[in-house]
Amino acid sequence: MSYFGEGRDLASITTVDVGEWVRWMSKQPNKRGGTLTQATTRHALTALSDLFKRAKSEGYCLQNPTTDLYHKPTPEQRTAEHWEPWQVALLIEAARTLPQDIVAGGRGNGGQIKAGTYPWIYPLVATAALTGLRKGELLGLTLDDVDLHMNRIFVRPNQHRPLLKTKHSARTVPIWPQLRDILLPYINERAEELDELLFPSHRNRRNRMLGSVDGSLDRIGKRAGIGRARLQVFRHSYISARVQTLDGGQPISLFTVAREVGHSGIALIEQRYGHLVHVPIRSDVVEFRLDHYANRVVDQVALMVS
């Protein structure tokens, strides 16, 4: 509120004042050498509107001047960043074959943590790729959330992440055959451990959620010849693949996909994901198996194993 003047009476701020503030905001520099985006400016306007709603409800002003603003910032519609199925297959293979002596980074021990310290890297990448879970949902999974008998993963609040993103986030997601083949030996190996988290951090104490895994993902992305890798892109890639699957021989319902990934409706699925895969493969399951794309990835696989 410093733009409007410290101590200014909220009731004196008009719609014209808000419009001038929006124009001023749009010219402010960002951290990338440009100016604030329409999306950032719109978020700021929404925050200001919420402030006035609260002030109006408590009698500090009679109206919300943001309501009558005619020209509001409109964020541009962007296509979700995603990988093609063959690229996801490469990333999974890069995680599986990551040499044990490659430094995985991290703050502990001066950053000199070997990848062998993290047996979760391969199953974590596979779970991200084959469930589309959000980062917090993924890193907060417990062993009890994985039901290999029913082939379901339960996304639900627990002591590590008491809150999920939305009320629709609590759900179950299928464990596809490829993911089951990866998780089963990993979970069996951990049968005697005290940790309840599926992907625990052992740096400081047990039962602690992992923080950032970006450094390890980037090394895997570089190894796969893809470059920068992030968990969110695995989510986008999963959704774009999931909408291509079949259900009883018919194309999967978008509503089914939406609920499976924690969306309240199909709008975002239709707008951002339904058209992403360039070469759709109709299948009853989601899978990213390297042998399906042998001709396309043979050179990169040779580099990974050399």
C-alpha positions as a printed NumPy array, in Angstrom:
array([[  0.   ,   0.   ,   0.   ],
       [  3.037,   2.318,  -0.007],
       [  2.101,   3.5  ,  -3.514],
       [ -1.112,   5.068,  -2.222],
       [  0.636,   6.778,   0.674],
       [  1.295,   5.588,   4.196],
       [ -1.66 ,   6.087,   6.516],
       [ -4.045,   6.983,   3.698],
       [ -7.733,   6.482,   4.399],
       [ -8.906,   3.478,   2.374],
       [-12.217,   5.203,   1.666],
       [-10.356,   7.908,  -0.273],
       [ -8.887,   5.466,  -2.816],
       [-10.937,   5.514,  -6.003],
       [-11.199,   3.29 ,  -9.043],
       [ -9.123,   5.862, -10.966],
       [ -6.385,   5.541,  -8.325],
       [ -6.424,   1.771,  -8.673],
       [ -6.173,   2.042, -12.464],
       [ -3.119,   4.283, -12.18 ],
       [ -1.58 ,   1.844,  -9.714],
       [ -2.127,  -1.058, -12.133],
       [ -0.389,   0.869, -14.923],
       [  2.469,   1.71 , -12.562],
       [  2.775,  -1.946, -11.53 ],
       [  3.004,  -3.083, -15.149],
       [  6.133,  -0.947, -15.633],
       [  8.01 ,  -2.241, -12.586],
       [ 11.108,  -4.385, -13.251],
       [ 11.186,  -8.102, -12.583],
       [ 14.179, -10.281, -11.752],
       [ 14.672, -11.356, -15.364],
       [ 15.508,  -7.966, -16.795],
       [ 12.004,  -7.211, -18.024],
       [  8.867,  -5.826, -16.414],
       [  6.194,  -7.502, -14.311],
       [  3.939,  -9.8  , -16.309],
       [  0.205,  -9.404, -16.664],
       [ -0.198, -12.497, -14.464],
       [  1.862, -10.973, -11.638],
       [ -0.002,  -7.676, -11.88 ],
       [ -3.337,  -9.517, -11.835],
       [ -2.287, -11.404,  -8.683],
       [ -1.43 ,  -8.086,  -7.023],
       [ -4.8  ,  -6.646,  -8.045],
       [ -6.572,  -9.688,  -6.597],
       [ -4.7  ,  -9.223,  -3.316],
       [ -5.721,  -5.554,  -3.232],
       [ -9.329,  -6.499,  -3.923],
       [ -9.268,  -8.967,  -1.024],
       [ -7.941,  -6.205,   1.223],
       [-10.827,  -3.923,   0.299],
       [-13.367,  -6.724,   0.781],
       [-12.088,  -7.197,   4.319],
       [-12.033,  -3.447,   4.963],
       [-15.59 ,  -3.069,   3.645],
       [-16.851,  -5.907,   5.854],
       [-15.344,  -4.196,   8.902],
       [-16.691,  -0.726,   8.062],
       [-13.469,   1.   ,   6.961],
       [-14.851,   1.826,   3.51 ],
       [-18.168,   1.669,   1.683],
       [-17.05 ,   0.202,  -1.634],
       [-14.337,  -1.859,  -3.277],
       [-12.733,   0.392,  -5.941],
       [-11.214,  -2.595,  -7.774],
       [-14.671,  -3.912,  -8.701],
       [-15.438,  -1.181, -11.241],
       [-12.018,  -1.248, -12.885],
       [-12.746,  -1.663, -16.607],
       [ -9.293,  -2.617, -17.919],
       [ -7.864,  -5.375, -15.743],
       [ -4.598,  -7.233, -16.417],
       [ -5.263, -10.377, -18.435],
       [ -2.623, -13.112, -18.098],
       [ -1.667, -14.653, -21.404],
       [ -2.69 , -18.266, -21.931],
       [  0.378, -20.488, -22.039],
       [  0.681, -24.086, -23.135],
       [  1.843, -26.334, -20.33 ],
       [  5.491, -27.329, -20.637],
       [  5.707, -31.063, -21.183],
       [  7.874, -33.88 , -22.511],
       [  6.978, -36.346, -25.203],
       [  6.592, -39.963, -23.995],
       [  9.976, -40.984, -25.403],
       [ 11.627, -38.176, -23.431],
       [  9.957, -39.327, -20.195],
       [ 11.199, -42.843, -20.925],
       [ 14.727, -41.477, -21.29 ],
       [ 14.472, -39.617, -17.983],
       [ 13.319, -42.738, -16.159],
       [ 16.212, -44.707, -17.663],
       [ 18.655, -41.942, -16.77 ],
       [ 17.513, -42.155, -13.155],
       [ 17.792, -45.953, -13.142],
       [ 21.325, -45.947, -14.529],
       [ 22.663, -42.917, -12.651],
       [ 26.206, -43.825, -11.54 ],
       [ 26.593, -44.223,  -7.8  ],
       [ 29.634, -41.972,  -7.661],
       [ 27.924, -38.915,  -9.191],
       [ 27.504, -36.162,  -6.626],
       [ 23.823, -35.463,  -6.083],
       [ 24.394, -32.15 ,  -4.344],
       [ 22.592, -30.726,  -1.342],
       [ 23.528, -28.557,   1.597],
       [ 24.631, -31.321,   3.915],
       [ 28.338, -32.159,   4.056],
       [ 29.234, -29.194,   1.907],
       [ 27.134, -30.472,  -0.964],
       [ 29.257, -33.596,  -1.385],
       [ 26.478, -36.165,  -1.083],
       [ 26.824, -39.148,  -3.361],
       [ 23.874, -40.283,  -5.421],
       [ 24.165, -43.675,  -3.763],
       [ 22.919, -42.04 ,  -0.583],
       [ 19.577, -41.563,  -2.321],
       [ 18.097, -44.938,  -3.272],
       [ 14.822, -43.106,  -3.883],
       [ 15.919, -41.236,  -7.008],
       [ 14.837, -43.915,  -9.509],
       [ 11.473, -44.796,  -7.879],
       [ 10.796, -41.098,  -7.211],
       [ 11.268, -40.165, -10.861],
       [  9.166, -43.146, -11.941],
       [  6.382, -42.248,  -9.489],
       [  6.378, -38.618, -10.641],
       [  6.225, -39.715, -14.275],
       [  3.562, -42.393, -13.812],
       [  1.15 , -40.667, -11.398],
       [  1.276, -36.949, -12.202],
       [  1.324, -36.077,  -8.501],
       [  2.122, -32.531,  -7.435],
       [  5.476, -32.026,  -5.725],
       [  4.078, -31.822,  -2.181],
       [  1.807, -34.799,  -2.8  ],
       [  4.713, -36.858,  -4.11 ],
       [  7.286, -36.024,  -1.45 ],
       [  4.723, -36.454,   1.331],
       [  3.72 , -40.001,   0.384],
       [  4.072, -42.608,   3.119],
       [  4.549, -46.341,   2.736],
       [  0.961, -46.802,   3.916],
       [ -0.267, -44.64 ,   1.034],
       [  0.936, -47.246,  -1.474],
       [ -1.372, -50.262,  -1.786],
       [  0.307, -52.782,  -4.067],
       [ -2.536, -55.267,  -3.547],
       [ -5.184, -52.91 ,  -4.917],
       [ -2.668, -51.125,  -7.151],
       [ -3.679, -47.714,  -5.833],
       [ -1.866, -44.76 ,  -4.312],
       [ -3.811, -42.716,  -1.771],
       [ -3.263, -38.958,  -1.805],
       [ -4.409, -37.754,   1.604],
       [ -3.315, -35.444,   4.411],
       [ -0.816, -36.747,   6.956],
       [  1.514, -35.373,   9.614],
       [  4.113, -34.466,   6.976],
       [  1.708, -32.448,   4.827],
       [ -1.462, -31.751,   6.865],
       [ -2.993, -29.736,   4.031],
       [ -3.428, -30.554,   0.362],
       [ -3.726, -27.928,  -2.361],
       [ -7.522, -28.058,  -2.762],
       [-10.486, -30.002,  -1.444],
       [-10.353, -32.083,  -4.629],
       [ -6.73 , -33.08 ,  -4.053],
       [ -7.584, -36.004,  -1.749],
       [ -7.981, -38.939,  -4.121],
       [ -6.599, -42.266,  -5.304],
       [ -4.491, -42.783,  -8.406],
       [ -3.744, -46.059, -10.191],
       [ -0.426, -47.844,  -9.949],
       [  0.329, -48.78 , -13.546],
       [  2.217, -52.041, -14.26 ],
       [  5.489, -50.245, -15.059],
       [  5.371, -48.34 , -11.77 ],
       [  4.473, -51.473,  -9.808],
       [  7.534, -53.24 , -11.219],
       [  9.692, -50.382,  -9.918],
       [  8.051, -49.777,  -6.529],
       [  7.687, -53.392,  -5.428],
       [ 11.414, -54.199,  -4.97 ],
       [ 12.07 , -50.719,  -3.576],
       [  9.391, -51.079,  -0.894],
       [ 10.459, -54.648,  -0.076],
       [ 14.025, -53.443,   0.496],
       [ 12.725, -50.88 ,   2.974],
       [ 10.561, -53.298,   4.95 ],
       [ 12.786, -53.143,   8.036],
       [ 13.329, -49.368,   8.023],
       [ 11.783, -47.073,  10.606],
       [ 10.916, -44.329,   8.124],
       [  7.272, -44.092,   7.181],
       [  7.882, -41.749,   4.237],
       [  8.118, -43.37 ,   0.826],
       [ 10.96 , -41.046,  -0.18 ],
       [ 12.593, -39.956,   3.099],
       [ 15.487, -37.591,   3.629],
       [ 18.184, -39.088,   5.854],
       [ 20.4  , -36.028,   6.033],
       [ 19.479, -34.891,   9.518],
       [ 16.823, -37.174,  10.956],
       [ 14.387, -39.844,   9.969],
       [ 10.815, -39.203,   8.864],
       [ 11.722, -35.874,   7.318],
       [ 10.317, -34.873,   3.952],
       [ 12.7  , -34.163,   1.144],
       [ 13.139, -30.516,   0.272],
       [ 14.309, -29.558,  -3.189],
       [ 15.277, -32.359,  -5.553],
       [ 15.956, -29.981,  -8.436],
       [ 19.71 , -30.586,  -8.447],
       [ 19.313, -34.339,  -8.816],
       [ 16.609, -33.892, -11.462],
       [ 18.812, -31.565, -13.48 ],
       [ 21.623, -34.118, -13.484],
       [ 19.204, -36.739, -14.703],
       [ 17.857, -34.328, -17.327],
       [ 21.375, -33.584, -18.538],
       [ 22.193, -37.275, -18.622],
       [ 19.087, -37.918, -20.729],
       [ 20.02 , -35.113, -23.122],
       [ 16.95 , -33.08 , -22.173],
       [ 18.433, -30.457, -19.855],
       [ 16.585, -28.797, -17.004],
       [ 14.068, -31.129, -15.362],
       [ 11.317, -30.331, -12.866],
       [  8.636, -32.385, -11.138],
       [  5.868, -30.137, -12.475],
       [  6.747, -31.081, -16.053],
       [  6.369, -34.756, -15.16 ],
       [  2.831, -33.88 , -14.04 ],
       [  2.05 , -32.131, -17.323],
       [  3.511, -35.022, -19.319],
       [  1.504, -37.583, -17.364],
       [ -1.781, -35.744, -17.915],
       [ -1.122, -35.333, -21.627],
       [ -0.434, -39.077, -21.859],
       [ -3.352, -40.064, -19.631],
       [ -5.937, -38.334, -21.799],
       [ -4.795, -40.568, -24.67 ],
       [ -5.555, -43.805, -22.819],
       [ -8.546, -46.073, -23.258],
       [-11.165, -47.122, -20.719],
       [-13.05 , -50.255, -21.701],
       [-11.928, -49.793, -25.285],
       [-13.204, -46.199, -25.434],
       [-11.298, -42.922, -24.938],
       [-10.966, -42.095, -21.252],
       [-13.417, -39.558, -19.84 ],
       [-11.797, -36.177, -19.241],
       [-13.714, -35.971, -15.972],
       [-12.055, -39.196, -14.826],
       [ -8.641, -37.766, -15.666],
       [ -9.453, -34.48 , -13.939],
       [-10.467, -36.151, -10.674],
       [ -7.476, -38.477, -10.855],
       [ -5.038, -35.553, -10.965],
       [ -6.886, -33.447,  -8.398],
       [ -8.751, -30.964, -10.601],
       [-12.321, -29.911,  -9.869],
       [-13.401, -29.955, -13.519],
       [-12.272, -30.619, -17.066],
       [-11.662, -27.018, -18.192],
       [ -7.916, -27.018, -17.526],
       [ -7.544, -30.465, -19.064],
       [ -9.221, -29.28 , -22.265],
       [ -7.347, -25.987, -22.441],
       [ -3.817, -27.103, -21.653],
       [ -3.275, -30.848, -21.975],
       [ -5.535, -32.522, -24.494],
       [ -3.485, -31.546, -27.525],
       [  0.065, -31.814, -26.234],
       [  1.228, -35.247, -27.352],
       [  2.362, -35.039, -30.969],
       [  2.16 , -38.785, -31.592],
       [ -0.756, -40.142, -29.515],
       [ -0.566, -43.786, -28.527],
       [ -3.887, -45.327, -27.554],
       [ -3.351, -47.842, -24.766],
       [ -5.156, -49.226, -21.723],
       [ -2.295, -48.113, -19.458],
       [  0.102, -45.232, -19.05 ],
       [  3.672, -46.365, -19.568],
       [  6.965, -44.884, -20.674],
       [  9.017, -47.916, -21.578],
       [ 12.274, -47.29 , -23.361],
       [ 11.934, -50.26 , -25.728],
       [  8.817, -48.644, -27.222],
       [ 10.97 , -45.857, -28.622],
       [ 14.169, -47.745, -29.436],
       [ 14.776, -46.127, -32.818],
       [ 14.32 , -42.619, -31.472],
       [ 16.455, -42.882, -28.328],
       [ 19.22 , -45.305, -29.291],
       [ 21.916, -42.626, -29.582],
       [ 21.11 , -41.03 , -26.224],
       [ 21.004, -44.402, -24.475],
       [ 24.435, -45.196, -25.891],
       [ 25.741, -41.936, -24.379],
       [ 24.242, -42.768, -20.968],
       [ 25.887, -46.173, -20.761],
       [ 29.233, -45.129, -22.233]])
